[in-house]
Amino acid sequence: MSFLPDRCEVARLVVHIARSTFDKPNLEKAVSIKQDGSIVTEIDTFIQAQLKQALEARWPQYGFVGEEMHHDEQDAVIRNSAEGYWVLDPLDGTTNFASGFLLYGVSLALVIDGQPELAVTFDPIRNECFSALRGQGAYLNEYRLSCPDDVSLSDCVANIDYKRLTQDLSAQLVRCPPYRSQRNLGSSVLEWCWLATGRFQLYLHGGQKLWDFAAGYLILLESGGRATSLSGQCLDCGKLRKRAIVAAINGKLLSQWESWIKGHLEVASGDLYRSDKMPVRPLTGSGS
C-alpha cells in the first residue's frame, strides 16, 4: 500500500470547508427531491464540489465518489480507481438540517482495495471531529476513543432505524426489546460515531449506502467496536448496493445482539432491508 494521507491534514481540510460553508449568513436550505425520493440542498452540492476540488488538488492519485454524483459515474470511479478513492457524504441528515433539527454531519473515507483506510466525520453543531486511520486508532478531536467492554445487553441503549426494517422485525423490537432504551438520530454518519464513543451501545439499520457507513465503520473498528451486515457478511466498501447494518461497541455484545435478532426473525438470504413494495405498518419505538 502506498503512503497514506495524514489523518490530521484530511480532518483539517474537512473541518475548514464544512465550517466555512455552514457559517455563511445566507445559508440556503431550500430542498429539491432526488429520483430516489430523498432530499438534497444547495449545501450538499456545494460542500461536495469544494471537497472534490481540494482532494483532487492535494491527492490526485485517488478517485472521488460523492453521494450527489450520478450512479454510473460513481460505479465507474470504483471500478477504475486502482490507487483507491475517496467516499464523501457532504451532508448526512439533510432532512434534519432542512428542518432545523441539529443533528447532521459531513463524512469522508479513503477506500483502498474495498476497505476504508482513513476516515473523518465532522459534526459542525457540536464541533466534534471524529477520525481514524487503520491500525492507529480512532479519535474525537484530540482524544483517543475506546469502546467500553463491560455493558450487558439488557443495559444497552440501541440506535434503531425502524424506517428501513421489515415489519416483522420492527414489531419484535417494539414488543420485546432486549435492550434498555432506543434512539434514532436521523444521521447515519453521526450514529456510527456516537456508537464509537459509547453514547449508545447497539446499532441496527436496514439499508445504508456506501457513503453512509464507509467512514463510520472504520471509526467504530478502530475504537474497539464491531459491525457486520445483518446476514453476517463483512462490510465491503467496494460496492454501491445498500447494506443492512448490525453493530455493537464490542465483539461480545455484537454476538449477543446478532443472536437475538436471528432468534426473532429468519433471514432467508442476502441483506435485510425493506423494499418499496413491502407493506408498511406504522410502528413506534420505545420511549425514554
Rosetta silent file (secondary structure, phi, psi, omega in degrees, C-alpha in Angstrom):
SEQUENCE: MSFLPDRCEVARLVVHIARSTFDKPNLEKAVSIKQDGSIVTEIDTFIQAQLKQALEARWPQYGFVGEEMHHDEQDAVIRNSAEGYWVLDPLDGTTNFASGFLLYGVSLALVIDGQPELAVTFDPIRNECFSALRGQGAYLNEYRLSCPDDVSLSDCVANIDYKRLTQDLSAQLVRCPPYRSQRNLGSSVLEWCWLATGRFQLYLHGGQKLWDFAAGYLILLESGGRATSLSGQCLDCGKLRKRAIVAAINGKLLSQWESWIKGHLEVASGDLYRSDKMPVRPLTGSGS
SCORE:     score description
SCORE:     0.000 S_00000001
   1 L     0.000  136.731  179.454    0.000    0.000    0.000 S_00000001
   2 L   -70.982  166.491 -179.804    1.271    3.449   -0.882 S_00000001
   3 L   -61.338  126.306 -175.478    1.871    6.120    1.729 S_00000001
   4 L   -84.021  155.063  173.662   -1.480    7.291    3.051 S_00000001
   5 L   -59.269  155.922  178.265   -2.539   10.906    3.535 S_00000001
   6 L   -73.394  129.096 -178.242   -2.064   12.336    7.012 S_00000001
   7 H   -57.281  -45.984 -177.546   -5.194   11.847    9.124 S_00000001
   8 H   -67.051  -35.331  178.564   -4.935   15.254   10.784 S_00000001
   9 H   -66.322  -43.609  178.575   -4.408   17.038    7.472 S_00000001
  10 H   -64.276  -41.957  179.526   -7.502   15.438    5.968 S_00000001
  11 H   -60.941  -43.862  179.398   -9.500   16.254    9.111 S_00000001
  12 H   -62.046  -37.489  179.626   -8.434   19.914    8.984 S_00000001
  13 H   -64.812  -47.335  179.943   -9.487   20.100    5.336 S_00000001
  14 H   -61.993  -46.495 -178.717  -12.944   18.654    6.015 S_00000001
  15 H   -62.285  -43.600 -178.590  -13.486   20.871    9.056 S_00000001
  16 H   -60.986  -48.514 -177.631  -12.356   24.017    7.226 S_00000001
  17 H   -68.334  -39.993  179.203  -14.649   23.504    4.250 S_00000001
  18 H   -65.029  -46.739 -179.112  -17.607   22.465    6.416 S_00000001
  19 H   -63.015  -44.825 -177.545  -17.226   25.391    8.822 S_00000001
  20 H   -64.782  -25.764  177.965  -16.771   27.945    6.079 S_00000001
  21 H   -80.941  -51.642 -175.891  -19.950   26.635    4.440 S_00000001
  22 H   -70.091  -20.740  179.842  -22.215   26.323    7.485 S_00000001
  23 L   -83.006   -5.074 -179.251  -21.046   29.700    8.848 S_00000001
  24 L   -64.465  131.172 -177.591  -22.311   31.557    5.795 S_00000001
  25 L   -67.092  -25.339 -178.338  -25.022   34.033    6.868 S_00000001
  26 L  -103.853   39.612 -178.080  -27.095   33.405    3.720 S_00000001
  27 L   -58.005  124.623 -175.254  -27.111   29.621    4.093 S_00000001
  28 L   -94.595  120.296 -178.458  -29.684   28.242    1.641 S_00000001
  29 L  -106.208    5.766  179.249  -31.912   25.462    2.998 S_00000001
  30 L   -59.519  136.751 -174.307  -34.257   25.148    0.017 S_00000001
  31 E  -110.303  152.617  170.353  -34.653   21.468   -0.864 S_00000001
  32 E  -123.016  156.427 -179.620  -35.051   19.505   -4.081 S_00000001
  33 E  -100.794  127.230  178.614  -36.292   15.936   -4.411 S_00000001
  34 L   -84.345  173.109 -177.585  -33.944   13.351   -5.932 S_00000001
  35 L   -61.056  -33.456 -178.180  -35.004   10.359   -8.029 S_00000001
  36 L   -83.209    2.432  177.715  -34.885    8.027   -5.027 S_00000001
  37 L    93.027   -9.978  177.643  -37.241   10.294   -3.079 S_00000001
  38 L   -79.521  167.424 -177.139  -34.602   11.693   -0.720 S_00000001
  39 E  -106.814  158.070  178.403  -33.932   15.414   -0.498 S_00000001
  40 E  -141.688  145.156  176.076  -30.905   17.498   -1.411 S_00000001
  41 E  -117.349  171.660  175.960  -29.987   21.127   -0.737 S_00000001
  42 H   -64.173  -25.310  178.312  -27.518   23.508   -2.322 S_00000001
  43 H   -64.891  -41.836  177.238  -25.302   22.895    0.718 S_00000001
  44 H   -54.694  -53.104 -175.218  -24.927   19.209   -0.220 S_00000001
  45 H   -70.500  -32.675  179.712  -23.752   20.016   -3.723 S_00000001
  46 H   -68.268  -48.324  179.273  -21.592   22.960   -2.643 S_00000001
  47 H   -62.314  -41.169  178.867  -19.670   21.015    0.007 S_00000001
  48 H   -60.395  -45.448 -179.488  -19.225   18.109   -2.395 S_00000001
  49 H   -63.803  -41.734 -178.882  -17.807   20.375   -5.105 S_00000001
  50 H   -66.453  -44.701 -179.272  -15.457   22.127   -2.677 S_00000001
  51 H   -70.583  -37.982  177.740  -14.086   18.940   -1.149 S_00000001
  52 H   -59.678  -45.947 -179.749  -13.735   17.208   -4.514 S_00000001
  53 H   -62.987  -44.810 -177.664  -11.666   20.091   -5.839 S_00000001
  54 H   -67.688  -41.507 -178.986   -9.465   20.250   -2.723 S_00000001
  55 H   -68.034  -41.595 -179.579   -8.898   16.482   -2.529 S_00000001
  56 H   -68.673  -30.641  177.603   -8.044   16.132   -6.207 S_00000001
  57 H   -72.054  -37.687 -175.963   -5.587   19.025   -5.973 S_00000001
  58 H   -86.390  -37.721 -178.150   -3.822   17.595   -2.904 S_00000001
  59 L  -132.658   74.592 -173.684   -4.019   13.854   -3.651 S_00000001
  60 L   -68.193  -11.670 -177.889   -4.601   13.448   -7.411 S_00000001
  61 L   -74.845  -14.823 -176.172   -3.859    9.699   -7.331 S_00000001
  62 L  -102.518  146.241  172.295   -7.215    8.897   -5.761 S_00000001
  63 E   -77.647 -179.789 -177.016  -10.640    8.822   -7.372 S_00000001
  64 E  -142.643  126.343  175.481  -13.677   10.512   -5.874 S_00000001
  65 E  -120.970  115.738  176.956  -17.175    9.180   -5.132 S_00000001
  66 E  -114.062  148.432 -177.908  -19.716   11.683   -3.804 S_00000001
  67 L   -56.069  -36.636 -173.206  -23.301   10.962   -2.838 S_00000001
  68 L   -86.625    8.091  173.412  -24.636   13.601   -5.223 S_00000001
  69 L   -80.852  160.724  175.687  -22.894   12.131   -8.268 S_00000001
  70 L   -69.296  147.422 -176.907  -24.804   10.035  -10.813 S_00000001
  71 H   -56.259  -43.491 -178.881  -24.781    6.278  -10.094 S_00000001
  72 H   -62.612  -37.467  178.238  -22.978    5.418  -13.331 S_00000001
  73 H   -68.556  -41.822  176.379  -20.246    7.913  -12.532 S_00000001
  74 H   -59.375  -46.527 -178.458  -19.861    6.534   -9.010 S_00000001
  75 H   -62.916  -39.647  179.667  -19.630    2.988  -10.338 S_00000001
  76 H   -64.205  -39.962  178.432  -17.008    3.940  -12.918 S_00000001
  77 H   -62.716  -45.611 -178.694  -14.807    5.534  -10.240 S_00000001
  78 H   -62.254  -40.949 -177.898  -14.995    2.438   -8.042 S_00000001
  79 H   -74.129  -27.971 -169.427  -14.140    0.115  -10.933 S_00000001
  80 H  -111.780    0.951 -177.687  -11.327    2.222  -12.397 S_00000001
  81 L   -95.540   90.384 -174.778   -9.511    3.780   -9.419 S_00000001
  82 L   -64.447  -33.707 -176.948   -6.547    1.467   -8.952 S_00000001
  83 L   -83.210  -14.507 -175.678   -4.976    3.531   -6.157 S_00000001
  84 L   122.103  177.137 -177.411   -8.211    3.918   -4.206 S_00000001
  85 E  -153.518  149.377  172.485  -10.952    6.518   -3.941 S_00000001
  86 E   -80.336  144.266  174.415  -12.499    8.983   -1.541 S_00000001
  87 E  -122.999  120.118 -173.627  -16.115    8.397   -0.483 S_00000001
  88 E  -121.936  132.090  161.834  -17.987   11.515    0.621 S_00000001
  89 E  -108.789  105.000 -171.575  -21.344   12.190    2.180 S_00000001
  90 E   -71.027  -24.960  177.339  -21.360   16.003    2.016 S_00000001
  91 E  -158.570   95.647  178.712  -24.358   16.417    4.324 S_00000001
  92 E   -95.727  129.333 -170.309  -25.828   13.389    6.037 S_00000001
  93 L    98.324   35.964 -176.704  -29.020   14.191    7.874 S_00000001
  94 H   -61.409  -38.078  177.360  -30.265   16.547    5.180 S_00000001
  95 H   -62.691  -42.882  175.457  -33.850   16.277    6.425 S_00000001
  96 H   -57.264  -48.462 -177.843  -32.651   17.215    9.923 S_00000001
  97 H   -59.705  -48.698 -177.344  -30.720   20.159    8.502 S_00000001
  98 H   -67.240  -23.802 -178.149  -33.606   21.447    6.404 S_00000001
  99 H   -94.623   -2.308 -177.670  -35.979   21.084    9.369 S_00000001
 100 L    78.444   17.762  177.497  -33.746   22.863   11.869 S_00000001
 101 L   -93.542  115.107 -161.945  -33.087   19.626   13.774 S_00000001
 102 L   -85.237   58.777  174.268  -29.447   19.959   14.783 S_00000001
 103 L  -138.158   97.993  178.042  -28.091   16.509   14.006 S_00000001
 104 L  -161.021  162.527 -177.235  -26.167   16.279   10.746 S_00000001
 105 E  -159.608  170.952  176.620  -22.591   15.856    9.595 S_00000001
 106 E  -112.362  132.809 -173.348  -20.016   15.639    6.817 S_00000001
 107 E  -134.884  134.312 -176.671  -18.300   12.293    6.325 S_00000001
 108 E  -138.263  134.802  175.432  -15.279   11.270    4.238 S_00000001
 109 E  -133.199  148.271  170.726  -13.442    7.963    3.861 S_00000001
 110 E  -104.032  117.914 -177.048  -10.477    6.816    1.800 S_00000001
 111 E  -107.352  128.284  177.838  -11.179    3.324    0.436 S_00000001
 112 E  -131.052  127.570 -177.982   -8.378    1.102   -0.866 S_00000001
 113 L    53.239   39.349  174.517   -8.982   -2.449   -2.110 S_00000001
 114 L    80.185    4.549 -178.951  -12.551   -2.312   -0.872 S_00000001
 115 E  -126.507  140.312  176.748  -11.683   -1.357    2.707 S_00000001
 116 E   -71.436  130.336 -178.763  -11.726    2.041    4.444 S_00000001
 117 E  -110.945  -23.332 -179.929   -8.201    3.067    5.453 S_00000001
 118 E  -145.070  142.383 -176.108   -8.805    6.644    6.625 S_00000001
 119 E  -146.375  142.995  174.491  -11.970    8.294    7.908 S_00000001
 120 E  -141.806  129.791  172.049  -13.193   11.711    9.016 S_00000001
 121 E  -131.101  128.400 -175.953  -16.688   12.688   10.180 S_00000001
 122 E  -119.138  129.449  174.259  -17.412   16.230   11.330 S_00000001
 123 E  -103.310  104.381 -174.324  -20.364   17.433   13.392 S_00000001
 124 L   -72.833  -19.904 -179.294  -20.467   21.225   12.856 S_00000001
 125 L   -75.074  -43.426 -177.715  -23.044   21.843   15.581 S_00000001
 126 L   -98.822    0.993 -177.884  -21.029   20.296   18.416 S_00000001
 127 L    54.438   44.189  179.395  -17.635   20.987   16.849 S_00000001
 128 E  -109.662  120.598  177.100  -16.819   17.280   17.081 S_00000001
 129 E  -111.808  113.629  177.344  -14.398   15.834   14.560 S_00000001
 130 E   -97.008  137.081 -179.532  -14.168   12.032   14.567 S_00000001
 131 E  -150.785  159.166  179.818  -11.274   10.492   12.668 S_00000001
 132 E  -157.894  149.794  170.782   -9.421    7.221   12.247 S_00000001
 133 E  -130.110  130.559 -174.198   -6.520    5.647   10.395 S_00000001
 134 L   -54.624  128.263  179.251   -6.458    1.875   10.092 S_00000001
 135 L    82.966   -2.701 -177.124   -4.216    0.359   12.747 S_00000001
 136 L  -125.260   14.741  173.033   -3.654    3.689   14.513 S_00000001
 137 L    90.691  171.858  178.112   -6.848    4.193   16.489 S_00000001
 138 E  -120.864  150.907 -173.019   -9.871    6.454   16.352 S_00000001
 139 E  -136.525  145.057  165.551  -10.184    9.971   17.765 S_00000001
 140 E  -110.484  109.156 -168.253  -12.775   12.503   18.830 S_00000001
 141 L    52.897 -121.145 -178.489  -10.937   15.784   18.290 S_00000001
 142 L   -96.521    2.856 -175.123   -7.612   15.066   20.074 S_00000001
 143 E   -97.581  129.521 -179.967   -8.965   12.357   22.403 S_00000001
 144 E   -74.885  137.077 -178.259   -8.459    8.681   21.537 S_00000001
 145 L   -91.244  144.667  175.776  -11.640    6.615   21.561 S_00000001
 146 L  -148.994  114.590 -177.729  -12.021    3.280   23.323 S_00000001
 147 L   -68.914  140.373  176.228  -15.332    1.443   23.465 S_00000001
 148 L   -68.021  154.963 -177.728  -16.345    0.045   26.873 S_00000001
 149 L  -125.544   14.914 -174.008  -16.440   -3.731   27.248 S_00000001
 150 L  -121.857   33.982 -178.482  -18.442   -4.186   30.458 S_00000001
 151 L  -108.967  131.982  176.838  -22.027   -3.493   29.342 S_00000001
 152 L   -85.053  155.077 -177.475  -24.725   -6.178   29.393 S_00000001
 153 H   -57.424  -40.957 -176.488  -27.235   -6.440   26.557 S_00000001
 154 H   -70.865  -15.625  179.001  -30.157   -5.607   28.829 S_00000001
 155 H   -96.825   -0.329 -172.592  -28.474   -2.368   29.965 S_00000001
 156 L   -78.498  152.084  163.993  -27.757   -1.088   26.462 S_00000001
 157 E  -101.526  130.154 -176.439  -29.164    1.906   24.639 S_00000001
 158 E  -111.696  140.849  170.090  -29.747    0.984   20.997 S_00000001
 159 E   -99.185  113.373 -175.390  -29.904    3.188   17.922 S_00000001
 160 E  -121.290  127.160  172.899  -32.565    1.642   15.697 S_00000001
 161 E   -97.884   95.847 -178.066  -33.702    2.899   12.308 S_00000001
 162 H   -68.876  -26.770 -172.121  -37.211    1.425   12.090 S_00000001
 163 H   -55.291  -36.885 -172.332  -37.961    3.067    8.753 S_00000001
 164 H  -107.739    7.805  178.025  -35.990    0.565    6.681 S_00000001
 165 L   -89.316  159.103  174.822  -36.537   -2.628    8.674 S_00000001
 166 L   -66.235  157.133 -177.922  -39.043   -5.327    7.805 S_00000001
 167 H   -62.169  -41.326 -177.816  -42.382   -5.110    9.501 S_00000001
 168 H   -63.979  -45.353 -179.287  -41.866   -8.362   11.414 S_00000001
 169 H   -67.055  -40.876  177.808  -38.521   -7.376   12.873 S_00000001
 170 H   -58.448  -43.746 -179.790  -39.779   -3.904   13.789 S_00000001
 171 H   -62.752  -41.194  179.770  -42.732   -5.447   15.623 S_00000001
 172 H   -64.612  -39.461  179.830  -40.471   -7.797   17.576 S_00000001
 173 H   -66.861  -34.048  178.545  -38.196   -4.938   18.609 S_00000001
 174 H   -73.579  -41.962 -173.189  -41.150   -2.915   19.859 S_00000001
 175 H   -76.733  -39.227 -174.659  -42.816   -5.788   21.697 S_00000001
 176 L  -142.572   61.487 -178.437  -39.847   -7.436   23.373 S_00000001
 177 L   -64.665  140.562  178.757  -36.651   -5.359   23.034 S_00000001
 178 L   -84.121   -6.291 -175.548  -33.562   -6.939   24.580 S_00000001
 179 L  -107.360  173.639 -176.759  -32.093   -3.524   25.433 S_00000001
 180 L   -79.577  -41.158 -175.963  -33.000   -0.849   27.966 S_00000001
 181 E  -155.786  167.614 -173.816  -33.907    2.012   25.602 S_00000001
 182 E  -137.406  145.292  176.717  -33.842    3.072   21.964 S_00000001
 183 E  -138.238  169.545  172.016  -32.962    6.206   19.978 S_00000001
 184 L  -154.587  118.797 -174.771  -32.578    7.289   16.336 S_00000001
 185 L   -82.167  -26.845 -175.546  -30.573   10.373   15.333 S_00000001
 186 L    82.954   10.998  175.472  -31.591   10.601   11.689 S_00000001
 187 L  -141.178  105.425 -175.937  -27.958   10.890   10.555 S_00000001
 188 H   -58.968  -40.796 -175.035  -26.172    7.626    9.830 S_00000001
 189 H   -66.274  -33.512  175.742  -22.689    9.134    9.828 S_00000001
 190 H   -76.630  -34.224  179.686  -23.187   10.556   13.325 S_00000001
 191 H   -59.949  -43.439  176.399  -24.833    7.359   14.568 S_00000001
 192 H   -57.894  -44.824 -176.182  -21.684    5.367   13.751 S_00000001
 193 H   -71.386  -37.961  177.070  -19.546    7.890   15.618 S_00000001
 194 H   -66.300  -34.266  172.963  -21.830    8.100   18.631 S_00000001
 195 H   -62.995  -43.641 -179.649  -21.681    4.309   18.812 S_00000001
 196 H   -63.216  -27.194  177.892  -17.866    4.502   18.716 S_00000001
 197 H   -86.159   -9.639 -177.869  -17.916    6.892   21.684 S_00000001
 198 L    84.709   13.357  178.116  -20.232    4.627   23.686 S_00000001
 199 L   -67.653  -31.253  159.797  -23.130    7.116   23.751 S_00000001
 200 L  -135.872  170.597 -167.156  -25.219    4.121   22.786 S_00000001
 201 L  -119.106  -16.471 -179.999  -24.076    0.525   22.580 S_00000001
 202 E  -128.704  154.469 -178.045  -26.095   -1.236   19.872 S_00000001
 203 E  -145.112  138.661  174.499  -26.945   -0.300   16.293 S_00000001
 204 E  -147.550  125.147 -179.260  -29.363   -1.607   13.683 S_00000001
 205 E  -140.466  131.339 -172.442  -30.085   -0.004   10.327 S_00000001
 206 E   -82.779   -7.877 -179.576  -31.986   -1.647    7.487 S_00000001
 207 E  -174.555   94.553  177.843  -30.315   -0.053    4.479 S_00000001
 208 E  -111.072  144.509  174.830  -27.203    2.121    4.261 S_00000001
 209 L   -92.151  169.512 -173.090  -25.322    3.160    1.168 S_00000001
 210 H   -50.705  -46.279 -176.887  -21.550    3.264    0.855 S_00000001
 211 H   -72.341  -15.712  176.853  -21.189    6.916    1.912 S_00000001
 212 H   -75.484  -33.696 -171.722  -23.395    6.286    4.959 S_00000001
 213 H  -118.001  -13.887 -171.755  -21.106    3.672    6.503 S_00000001
 214 H   -57.711  -50.248 -178.782  -17.609    3.815    4.962 S_00000001
 215 H   -73.406  -47.394 -177.270  -16.101    6.334    7.402 S_00000001
 216 H   -62.436  -34.782  178.065  -18.111    5.376   10.470 S_00000001
 217 H   -59.085  -47.163  179.055  -17.319    1.704   10.049 S_00000001
 218 H   -66.770  -41.128  179.270  -13.573    2.362   10.319 S_00000001
 219 H   -60.283  -42.229  177.448  -14.027    4.777   13.232 S_00000001
 220 H   -64.773  -47.210 -179.840  -16.014    2.112   15.100 S_00000001
 221 H   -57.899  -45.121 -176.393  -13.492   -0.644   14.348 S_00000001
 222 H   -72.885  -14.916  175.584  -10.557    1.467   15.476 S_00000001
 223 H   -92.560   -4.581  178.424  -12.346    2.329   18.729 S_00000001
 224 L   108.237   -2.518  179.381  -12.870   -1.375   19.511 S_00000001
 225 L   -81.613  174.463 -178.892  -16.411   -1.852   18.169 S_00000001
 226 E  -139.363  150.664 -179.321  -17.595   -4.442   15.672 S_00000001
 227 E  -154.244  149.403  172.745  -20.070   -4.481   12.788 S_00000001
 228 E  -143.800  177.417  166.747  -21.342   -6.752   10.021 S_00000001
 229 E   -74.927  165.332 -177.674  -24.216   -6.854    7.586 S_00000001
 230 L   -65.468  -24.578  176.891  -27.415   -8.275    9.005 S_00000001
 231 L   -89.082    8.866  174.063  -26.757  -11.502    7.103 S_00000001
 232 L    86.879   11.309 -178.903  -23.341  -11.787    8.787 S_00000001
 233 L   -91.174  154.227  175.165  -21.198  -10.644    5.865 S_00000001
 234 L   -65.183  150.738  179.077  -18.256   -8.269    6.066 S_00000001
 235 L   -84.057  106.550 -177.462  -18.974   -4.683    5.070 S_00000001
 236 L   -92.182  119.934  179.372  -17.392   -4.315    1.647 S_00000001
 237 L   -91.143   16.436  177.752  -16.731   -0.706    0.632 S_00000001
 238 L  -102.553   13.100 -179.363  -16.088   -1.708   -2.961 S_00000001
 239 L  -135.354  156.586 -176.755  -19.768   -1.915   -3.890 S_00000001
 240 L   -96.980  -12.498 -173.467  -22.618    0.566   -4.153 S_00000001
 241 L   -67.642  155.096  178.365  -25.544   -1.613   -3.092 S_00000001
 242 L   -64.295  147.982  174.793  -27.355   -0.981    0.174 S_00000001
 243 E  -128.435  136.174  171.027  -26.314   -2.938    3.227 S_00000001
 244 E   -83.719  133.604 -169.341  -28.327   -3.684    6.338 S_00000001
 245 E  -112.878  134.469  167.357  -26.114   -2.976    9.350 S_00000001
 246 E  -129.184  131.778 -173.464  -25.843   -4.579   12.771 S_00000001
 247 E  -150.542  162.006  178.705  -23.154   -3.266   15.123 S_00000001
 248 E  -156.411  168.635 -174.348  -22.125   -3.016   18.761 S_00000001
 249 L   -77.448   -9.433  173.221  -19.395   -1.495   20.910 S_00000001
 250 L  -157.566  167.786 -175.493  -17.559   -4.806   21.264 S_00000001
 251 H   -64.644  -36.818 -179.787  -17.488   -8.299   19.804 S_00000001
 252 H   -63.586  -46.988  178.700  -19.257   -9.965   22.728 S_00000001
 253 H   -64.901  -39.021  179.232  -22.221   -7.607   22.542 S_00000001
 254 H   -59.923  -43.043  179.376  -22.356   -7.916   18.751 S_00000001
 255 H   -61.596  -43.444  178.881  -22.617  -11.692   19.063 S_00000001
 256 H   -65.902  -41.923 -179.312  -25.449  -11.404   21.592 S_00000001
 257 H   -64.247  -46.129  177.675  -27.230   -8.749   19.510 S_00000001
 258 H   -62.305  -41.849 -179.541  -26.976  -10.832   16.330 S_00000001
 259 H   -62.567  -40.772  178.884  -28.209  -13.926   18.151 S_00000001
 260 H   -63.778  -45.809 -178.803  -31.258  -12.080   19.456 S_00000001
 261 H   -61.445  -48.239 -178.014  -32.104  -10.726   16.007 S_00000001
 262 H   -66.539  -30.140  178.051  -31.694  -14.087   14.290 S_00000001
 263 H   -72.265  -17.798 -178.411  -33.722  -15.760   17.012 S_00000001
 264 H  -109.693   -1.554  179.476  -36.631  -13.422   16.330 S_00000001
 265 L  -158.645  129.980  176.159  -36.516  -13.345   12.569 S_00000001
 266 L   -86.720  125.527  177.107  -35.426  -15.813    9.901 S_00000001
 267 L  -102.423  111.434 -173.289  -33.297  -14.203    7.213 S_00000001
 268 L   -68.373  -49.608 -178.881  -33.629  -16.301    4.093 S_00000001
 269 L  -167.119  151.722  176.216  -30.811  -14.797    2.045 S_00000001
 270 L    68.226 -174.184  179.709  -28.882  -11.591    1.463 S_00000001
 271 L   -78.579  150.897 -176.375  -29.140   -8.397    3.432 S_00000001
 272 L  -101.530  111.924  168.317  -32.421   -7.438    5.055 S_00000001
 273 L  -152.407  150.008 -169.512  -33.930   -4.106    4.153 S_00000001
 274 L   -76.840  129.599  175.934  -37.446   -3.174    3.239 S_00000001
 275 L   -82.054  165.026  179.955  -38.300   -2.744   -0.432 S_00000001
 276 L   -66.560  -20.398 -176.912  -40.724   -0.098   -1.609 S_00000001
 277 L   -87.398  -12.090 -178.076  -43.234   -2.836   -2.440 S_00000001
 278 L   -75.231  133.583 -179.805  -43.362   -4.303    1.061 S_00000001
 279 L   -62.357  139.511 -176.408  -46.478   -3.262    3.031 S_00000001
 280 L  -114.094  131.239  172.850  -45.683   -0.816    5.791 S_00000001
 281 L  -116.248  125.312 -178.304  -47.447   -0.585    9.111 S_00000001
 282 L   -56.527  132.333  178.471  -46.632    2.464   11.259 S_00000001
 283 L  -135.179  148.913  176.244  -44.649    1.479   14.337 S_00000001
 284 L  -119.125  146.940  179.474  -43.163    3.499   17.131 S_00000001
 285 L   -83.082  179.452  178.202  -40.071    2.689   19.133 S_00000001
 286 L   -68.357  160.840 -174.865  -39.668    2.596   22.855 S_00000001
 287 L   -84.193 -120.468 -174.554  -39.665    5.870   24.719 S_00000001
 288 L   -92.152    0.000    0.000  -37.074    7.036   27.185 S_00000001
